[in-house]
């Protein structure tokens, strides 16, 4: 009878410990996701008259492993990993297209610059 009671108390203790650990998890705060965006000033250009042409910038495309808002890195040959809490604000190919178009517009070298 004493063995049964001791075994019951031990099982009860294990259950209580498991519940205490499981219930504590929801109270921990999840790590915040940080978003990044390349930011730089447009290059300064010498003032010269604009050529009478329109410039169309075609949308850039990224290779499939990088077509994501997640930041991808490599820690060895033929391996790719991604950060869970560090992400791009938008698709990297779209960011590059937008920044390049902005720089061409700010250069004043063309009558107009458009994204195709």
C-alpha positions in Angstrom: 0.0 0.0 0.0 2.9 2.4 0.8 4.5 1.6 -2.6 1.2 2.5 -4.4 0.9 5.7 -2.5 4.5 6.7 -3.1 4.1 5.9 -6.8 0.9 7.9 -7.0 2.5 10.9 -5.3 5.5 10.7 -7.7 3.2 10.5 -10.7 1.2 13.5 -9.3 4.5 15.4 -8.8 5.6 14.8 -12.4 2.2 15.9 -13.8 2.3 19.0 -11.7 5.8 19.8 -12.8 4.9 19.3 -16.5 1.8 21.5 -16.2 3.8 24.2 -14.4 6.4 24.3 -17.2 3.8 24.2 -19.9 1.7 27.0 -18.4 4.7 29.2 -17.9 5.5 29.3 -21.7 2.6 31.5 -22.7 3.7 34.2 -20.3 7.1 34.6 -22.0 7.1 37.4 -24.6 7.8 36.4 -28.2 10.8 38.0 -29.8 9.9 41.0 -31.9 10.5 40.7 -35.7 12.8 43.5 -36.9 12.3 44.8 -40.5 15.0 46.3 -42.6 15.2 48.5 -45.7 18.3 49.7 -47.5 18.5 53.5 -47.1 20.9 55.9 -48.8 20.9 59.3 -50.4 20.7 59.4 -54.2 24.1 60.0 -55.8 24.8 63.6 -56.6 25.1 64.2 -60.3 26.5 67.2 -62.3 23.8 69.3 -63.6 23.5 68.6 -67.4 20.6 68.9 -69.8 18.3 65.9 -69.9 18.4 63.7 -73.0 15.1 63.7 -74.8 14.3 60.1 -74.0 12.2 58.1 -71.6 13.9 55.4 -69.5 12.0 52.2 -68.7 13.3 50.1 -65.8 12.2 46.5 -66.0 11.3 44.9 -62.7 14.2 43.0 -61.2 13.8 39.4 -60.3 15.6 37.3 -57.7 16.7 33.7 -57.8 14.2 31.4 -56.2 16.1 30.9 -52.9 16.1 34.6 -52.3 12.6 35.5 -53.4 11.4 36.1 -49.9 11.2 38.8 -47.3 13.4 36.6 -45.0 17.0 37.4 -44.8 19.0 34.6 -46.3 22.6 33.7 -45.3 25.1 31.0 -45.9 27.2 29.4 -43.2 28.9 26.9 -45.5 29.2 25.6 -49.1 25.8 24.7 -50.6 23.8 25.7 -47.6 21.3 28.5 -47.0 19.6 29.5 -43.8 17.2 32.3 -43.0 16.8 34.6 -40.0 13.4 34.2 -38.2 13.4 37.6 -36.6 15.1 39.7 -39.2 13.3 40.4 -42.4 13.3 42.8 -45.4 10.5 45.3 -45.4 9.6 44.1 -48.9 10.8 41.7 -51.6 14.5 42.4 -52.2 14.1 42.5 -56.0 11.3 45.1 -55.6 13.5 47.2 -53.3 16.4 47.3 -55.8 14.0 48.2 -58.7 12.5 51.0 -56.7 15.9 52.4 -55.5 17.4 52.3 -59.0 14.4 54.0 -60.5 14.5 56.7 -57.8 18.2 57.3 -58.5 17.6 57.7 -62.2 14.8 60.1 -61.7 16.8 62.2 -59.2 19.7 62.3 -61.7 17.8 64.5 -64.1 19.5 62.9 -67.1 16.2 61.7 -68.7 12.9 63.3 -69.5 11.1 60.6 -67.6 11.9 57.3 -65.8 9.3 54.6 -65.4 9.0 51.1 -64.0 8.0 48.7 -66.7 
